Amino acid sequence: MRDKFRGVLEWTNEGIPLGTQSNEAAKLYDATITQYVGLYDDANFNGIGGSLNKMLEADPDFIAGKALKYGLELMSTAETTRINKDLAKNVDDLVAQVSSKSDANYREKMHVQAVLNWSRGNLNQAAQAWEDVLVQYPTDMLAIKMVTDTYFFLGKQRKLRDSVARVMPLWSSADLPLKSYLHGMYAFGLVETNFYAKAESEARKGLECEPKDGWSTHALAHVFEMEGRVDEGISHLSTTLSDWEICNLLATHNYWHWALYHIEKGEPEAAVEIFETEIRKRCHESGAMLDIVDCFSLPFRLQLENPESAEKLIGKHWSNIVELCEPHLNDHILSFNDAHFMMALCGARKYAEADELLENSSSAEWISGSEVNRQLLKSILAYSREQYELCVDLLYPIRYDLVVIGGSDAQRDVFNQLLIAAALNSTKAEHRRLVKQLILERAALKPVSPLTDRLSLKLN
């Protein structure tokens, strides 16, 4: 974790123009990016929010600083300019400011253009603007982080990987700040494109450079998950807890991975303990969307395999956690978020709200994969209403299209499990034949999987 930050001269010497003459603003800009990339809130600045506020107090006209602030608000996927009119006005004012500034540099203009595109739901165009920045400024860590996060939301797995791969060799200076974080970012792109051995190598390089790199830990957790190395995953997360837990912006998600290992092993009580002591508590404290979707996904997975056992272990929590999504039911920012909101509403048996979410999603044409999203929402709702045949008929045709809703392979696996659970409960003979093949397919992809073994037993 850094404690020295770059002033105007240091940024200039690295070839990245900031468009401010305030050393304090430049250093706070650096501090904010450091926290964003390191996924933690630095108490010395009162967190990311504190460093952003102090940065704009130091230079109220700091264009790149404003682009950072509004970009982070949008990237949270908890704010949309369609609903938050203050944010909409701030973005519009920023666009007007950069347009009126005759000496605005290319980097400032492109970061503002990217934020404008994001605010209008044009995520692909936002990503392209940041890619254009990286052609001219390949060591612009903010552009790298923003574009990879955007590709994650879009399900653009190869782009996520290659956007890092093409700039990594250009970080030639050994002492460039934040350089080590590239390893974890690259590792995640590799694991999402099935290069597991190389992903593991890159993640371990990142941790060698910075043991507190929560994203490298996260990428390694994905490798263990995808290869069925659950005992290694549990061991790694438990023995490095003091390193990654301080990355509070990602800690809940790493705990979620830890719980997944226990679900895979057939240890639901251990998964529920992590949910109750860490995930649910942290989610209520942060209100962060990444935490919220994890808080919904975990109990839903438990219910898919053994509804009766899950109801006893975790059913009582649905009414408590569903309130987390209620302020966001009209956001329709990401299909991925909407799908998890549907899980929560169904878990809490709030079917009127679930029907409304489905109906409103029909007009949400601005979100990625809107058609796929609607069919996915219908399938989740059908399963909850015990319409298993309908769930299979809705979900099976789109299973290979679900990548467009964003998220990771590990996160979207919940929908593979949903399809299998629905087919196992279906009364259609063709669905019984289908589920056998789906389980065989799952075994081929992950040969060591206690969960798959348990699903196979249900065929008999």
Secondary structure, DSSP 8 states (H G I E B T S, - for coil): -------HHHHHHTT---S---HHHHHHHHHHHHHHHHT---GGGTHHHHHHHHHHHH-TT-HHHHHHHHHHHHHTTS--TTT-HHHHHHHHHHHHHHHH-TT--HHHHHHHHHHHHHHTT-HHHHHHHHHHHHHH-TT-HHHHHHHHHHHHHHT-HHHHHHHHHTTGGG---TT-TTTTHHHHHHHHHHHHTT-HHHHHHHHHHHHHH-TT-HHHHHHHHHHHHHTT-HHHHHHHHHHTHHHHTT-HHHHHHHHHHHHHHHHHHT-HHHHHHHIIIIIHHHHHHH--HHHHHHHHHHHHHHHHH-HHHHHHHHGGGHHHHGGGTGGGTTT---HHHHHHHHHHHHHTT-HHHHHHHHHHHTT-TTSTTHHHHHHHHHHHHHHHTT-HHHHHHHHGGGTTTGGGG-S-HHHHHHHHHHHHHHHHH---HHHHHHHHHHHHHHHHH-SS-HHHHHHHHTT-
